[in-house]
Amino acid sequence: MTPELSTSGRRHYFDGVRYLMIMNVVLFHASMAYSNYAKWWPVTESQESLALNVLLSILDVYMMPVLFFVAGVFAVPSMRRHGAGTFMIGKLGRLGIPLMLITVFSNPIVSYVRHVRMHESPIGLFEFWLGQLRSAGDIGITFLAGRSTEAKYIDHISQWHLWFISLLIVFFALYSITHIPALKRLRKSVVIDVPGSRRILLTMMVFGLVTALLVSVFGMCTVPRTWVRIGPFLVFQLTRAPIYFGLFVLGAYAYSRKWFEGRTLPGVFWIWGLAAFLLFAANLGFIAAMKNHPDMPRWLGAVVNGVLRSFTGLAFTGFFITLCHRFLDRPSAVRRSLGDATYDIYLIHLPIVIGLQYLLQSLSISIHLKILVVFVIAFAACWGLSRWLIKPHPRIAVGVLIASFGGLCVILT
């Protein structure tokens, strides 16, 4: 991520927000093998654990919305510094190239682990990889809305966790289009006053209502949890996309309207946290009510889900922004290093997590200890790789990636 917001003491807390979210993402994926939250996970030691299911549900509801908000915040100073063309070229270089390389040479390993689990006589990794490459030519639009369509694409080339990166590139592209010279001249230059707390909260409320409306409409028109696949390099969940885009736009709007000039979002962190908890609890209660009353009108379920999810995402965003402003708003070399490594950690962590989960399968230890081991080792390894390999030696890092994949193809024949 770009360092523009870390040049002044009042904004060091944004480093804390982004690395805390990435830590949550790694923890989320480290826990997936040990719960029945995602039975499709490549490695499974699923147990009935209500606490773990609740933890995963909480992480799932706020991680990505907060990350999209922070990405929108950071997009504004980067755009001002570089201009539309250079901004987008930089994003494609920083995110687009790794997206392609990891999708082709790293994610197939994750898919292969699932392939081995599902087949008594699995094929070799290289043969499996060639089959995935042949599927890369499928550039149509597909709605993955059930087991039949999902099964059709199960061995296709897959983005796995990189859906976030591909969707973020789309958002960056849309943002850059609004800043090309021809369109910038159409906008009047105005002096922007620093808004008051009431205006900020009202603006957040409007954004929440708009995204809730869009989520409700998509929820009424599609099967719940529908994913959209556009070719091999863009996949997103339809009913969540409005929340992600809305928070990205809100983040860009907030920074451009000076919401963070000498301060942060209004309110104290514990009030935001209480609001987030109550909204999340209401969402869980409504889901339980829907299961107990299957005759509930579909439109009602879509509207309530849209409102609760949208405002839960907003509340958690406010919570983490104000929390980090309260406790992490000071210079720190470690936090700066973690903040600078967030994209790299996100990009490379999943195969390491899956590999560790696979290696730990035979150990008869507590699943909670396994989660801790996977999380700590994966996060530390990714941070180290980013700091000492990827950033200082990006070309060597690409060579290591391809060589490692080739070595695995030889071993797993």
MARLO-891411 format. One line per 4 residues: their letters; for each residue z, y, x of C-alpha. Coordinates in steps of 0.1 Angstrom, whole numbers. Layout:
a) Z,Y,X | ...
***
This chain:
mtpe) 0,0,0 | -6,35,11 | 22,54,29 | 18,88,13
lsts) 49,87,-8 | 71,78,21 | 66,110,40 | 95,128,22
grrh) 131,116,18 | 131,120,-20 | 105,93,-24 | 117,66,-1
yfdg) 129,47,-31 | 94,38,-41 | 93,15,-11 | 124,-2,-26
vryl) 107,-6,-60 | 76,-23,-46 | 93,-47,-22 | 119,-56,-49
mimn) 91,-65,-73 | 73,-86,-46 | 105,-104,-39 | 108,-111,-77
vvlf) 72,-124,-77 | 80,-148,-48 | 112,-159,-65 | 93,-164,-98
hasm) 68,-187,-81 | 95,-204,-60 | 113,-214,-93 | 83,-226,-112
aysn) 83,-261,-99 | 119,-267,-111 | 116,-257,-147 | 96,-267,-178
yakw) 85,-231,-181 | 50,-239,-167 | 41,-276,-169 | 7,-269,-153
wpvt) 23,-259,-120 | 8,-279,-91 | 43,-293,-80 | 67,-303,-107
esqe) 103,-314,-107 | 109,-300,-141 | 144,-301,-156 | 158,-288,-188
slal) 175,-256,-175 | 181,-229,-201 | 194,-205,-174 | 163,-210,-152
nvll) 140,-206,-182 | 157,-173,-192 | 154,-161,-156 | 117,-169,-155
sild) 112,-152,-189 | 130,-120,-176 | 110,-119,-144 | 77,-125,-163
vymm) 83,-96,-187 | 88,-68,-161 | 74,-78,-126 | 37,-70,-132
pvlf) 42,-39,-154 | 64,-23,-128 | 39,-31,-100 | 10,-16,-120
fvag) 31,16,-126 | 38,19,-89 | 2,13,-80 | -8,41,-104
vfav) 18,64,-87 | 4,57,-52 | -32,61,-63 | -29,98,-69
psmr) -20,110,-34 | -44,85,-19 | -72,99,-41 | -63,135,-32
rhga) -63,127,5 | -95,107,7 | -117,115,-23 | -133,91,-48
gtfm) -158,74,-25 | -136,68,5 | -107,59,-18 | -127,31,-34
igkl) -142,19,-2 | -107,17,12 | -94,-3,-17 | -123,-27,-15
grlg) -117,-32,22 | -79,-35,18 | -79,-57,-13 | -114,-68,-21
iplm) -122,-86,11 | -88,-105,12 | -93,-113,-25 | -126,-131,-16
litv) -113,-148,15 | -81,-161,-1 | -99,-172,-32 | -124,-192,-11
fsnp) -102,-205,17 | -66,-205,5 | -64,-210,-32 | -84,-242,-32
ivsy) -54,-258,-14 | -32,-249,-43 | -57,-263,-67 | -61,-294,-46
vrhv) -23,-301,-48 | -26,-301,-85 | -57,-324,-83 | -37,-349,-62
rmhe) -9,-349,-87 | -32,-355,-116 | -54,-383,-101 | -44,-417,-89
spig) -74,-417,-65 | -80,-381,-55 | -110,-371,-35 | -107,-354,-1
lfef) -100,-317,2 | -134,-308,17 | -153,-326,-11 | -130,-309,-37
wlgq) -137,-276,-21 | -175,-280,-22 | -171,-287,-59 | -152,-255,-64
lrsa) -178,-235,-45 | -205,-248,-68 | -185,-235,-97 | -186,-200,-82
gdig) -220,-195,-97 | -206,-195,-132 | -205,-158,-139 | -202,-159,-177
itfl) -173,-146,-199 | -150,-173,-211 | -119,-171,-233 | -93,-197,-222
agrs) -75,-201,-254 | -65,-238,-255 | -63,-271,-237 | -99,-279,-242
teak) -113,-248,-226 | -86,-248,-199 | -94,-284,-190 | -131,-275,-186
yidh) -122,-250,-158 | -93,-268,-142 | -112,-278,-111 | -133,-246,-109
isqw) -126,-220,-82 | -95,-202,-93 | -78,-169,-85 | -43,-182,-93
hlwf) -19,-153,-85 | -48,-130,-74 | -56,-121,-109 | -33,-91,-103
isll) -54,-79,-73 | -87,-83,-91 | -75,-64,-122 | -60,-37,-100
ivff) -93,-32,-82 | -109,-27,-117 | -82,-1,-125 | -88,16,-91
alys) -125,17,-98 | -120,33,-133 | -96,58,-117 | -121,67,-90
ithi) -149,72,-115 | -129,100,-131 | -128,118,-97 | -164,118,-87
palk) -175,154,-81 | -198,156,-112 | -169,147,-135 | -143,167,-117
rlrk) -162,199,-123 | -160,193,-160 | -122,195,-158 | -105,229,-158
svvi) -81,236,-130 | -47,244,-145 | -14,252,-130 | 10,223,-140
dvpg) 47,232,-145 | 73,206,-137 | 81,190,-172 | 115,187,-186
srri) 133,154,-194 | 125,156,-231 | 87,160,-224 | 88,131,-199
lltm) 105,108,-224 | 82,118,-252 | 52,111,-230 | 66,77,-222
mvfg) 71,70,-259 | 35,79,-267 | 22,56,-239 | 44,29,-252
lvta) 31,33,-288 | -5,33,-277 | -2,2,-256 | 18,-15,-284
llvs) -10,-8,-308 | -36,-23,-285 | -14,-54,-278 | -10,-58,-315
vfgm) -47,-56,-322 | -55,-81,-295 | -27,-103,-307 | -42,-104,-343
ctvp) -77,-111,-330 | -70,-138,-305 | -49,-169,-299 | -16,-161,-282
rtwv) -17,-163,-244 | -55,-161,-243 | -69,-155,-208 | -103,-139,-202
rigp) -123,-153,-173 | -152,-131,-162 | -170,-150,-134 | -148,-165,-107
flvf) -132,-133,-95 | -117,-116,-126 | -91,-133,-148 | -65,-116,-170
qltr) -44,-122,-200 | -59,-103,-229 | -27,-93,-248 | -10,-81,-216
apiy) -39,-61,-202 | -32,-30,-223 | 4,-29,-210 | -8,-32,-174
fglf) -35,-5,-178 | -12,17,-198 | 15,16,-171 | -10,21,-143
vlga) -23,52,-161 | 12,64,-168 | 21,61,-132 | -9,81,-121
yays) -2,107,-148 | 35,109,-139 | 28,117,-102 | 0,141,-110
rkwf) 23,160,-135 | 50,163,-109 | 75,140,-125 | 89,131,-91
egrt) 91,166,-76 | 127,166,-62 | 139,141,-88 | 130,109,-106
lpgv) 127,97,-142 | 153,112,-165 | 184,92,-173 | 207,69,-153
fwiw) 198,34,-143 | 224,16,-164 | 212,32,-196 | 176,21,-188
glaa) 190,-13,-179 | 209,-16,-211 | 178,-6,-231 | 157,-32,-212
fllf) 182,-59,-218 | 185,-52,-256 | 147,-51,-260 | 143,-84,-240
aanl) 170,-100,-261 | 153,-88,-293 | 121,-103,-281 | 137,-137,-274
gfia) 153,-135,-309 | 120,-128,-325 | 103,-156,-307 | 130,-180,-320
amkn) 125,-166,-355 | 88,-172,-353 | 93,-209,-343 | 118,-213,-372
hpdm) 94,-196,-397 | 59,-208,-389 | 47,-192,-422 | 54,-157,-409
prwl) 23,-135,-413 | 3,-133,-381 | -1,-96,-382 | 37,-92,-383
gavv) 42,-114,-352 | 15,-95,-333 | 29,-61,-342 | 65,-69,-333
ngvl) 54,-87,-301 | 33,-57,-291 | 61,-32,-297 | 88,-52,-280
rsft) 67,-62,-250 | 54,-27,-244 | 87,-9,-246 | 105,-37,-226
glaf) 80,-31,-198 | 86,7,-200 | 124,2,-200 | 124,-21,-170
tgff) 101,4,-152 | 126,32,-159 | 155,9,-148 | 140,0,-114
itlc) 128,35,-106 | 162,51,-114 | 181,22,-97 | 162,25,-65
hrfl) 164,63,-66 | 202,59,-69 | 207,34,-41 | 176,33,-19
drps) 165,69,-16 | 170,73,22 | 149,65,53 | 150,29,65
avrr) 127,12,90 | 133,-22,74 | 125,-9,39 | 94,9,52
slgd) 82,-23,69 | 89,-43,37 | 71,-16,16 | 41,-16,39
atyd) 39,-55,38 | 40,-58,0 | 3,-64,-6 | 1,-89,23
iyli) 31,-108,10 | 16,-110,-24 | -18,-121,-12 | -7,-150,10
hlpi) 26,-163,-4 | 14,-188,-30 | 0,-216,-8 | 32,-213,14
vigl) 54,-216,-17 | 34,-246,-30 | 35,-263,4 | 72,-259,7
qyll) 78,-272,-29 | 56,-302,-20 | 75,-310,12 | 109,-307,-6
qsls) 99,-331,-34 | 115,-362,-16 | 148,-345,-8 | 177,-353,-32
isih) 193,-319,-32 | 200,-294,-60 | 170,-276,-75 | 188,-244,-70
lkil) 191,-250,-33 | 154,-259,-32 | 146,-226,-50 | 166,-207,-24
vvfv) 150,-225,6 | 115,-220,-8 | 121,-183,-16 | 138,-174,17
iafa) 113,-193,40 | 82,-182,21 | 92,-145,19 | 103,-143,55
acwg) 72,-161,67 | 49,-138,48 | 67,-107,60 | 64,-119,96
lsrw) 28,-128,92 | 20,-94,78 | 40,-75,104 | 29,-94,135
likp) -5,-109,126 | -23,-94,96 | -17,-57,102 | -21,-56,140
hpri) -48,-83,143 | -67,-85,110 | -98,-103,125 | -76,-129,142
avgv) -58,-134,109 | -91,-142,92 | -99,-167,119 | -65,-183,116
lias) -70,-186,78 | -104,-203,81 | -93,-225,110 | -62,-236,91
fggl) -83,-245,61 | -107,-264,83 | -79,-283,99 | -65,-293,65
cvil) -100,-305,54 | -100,-328,84 | -65,-341,77 | -69,-345,40
t) -101,-365,39
***
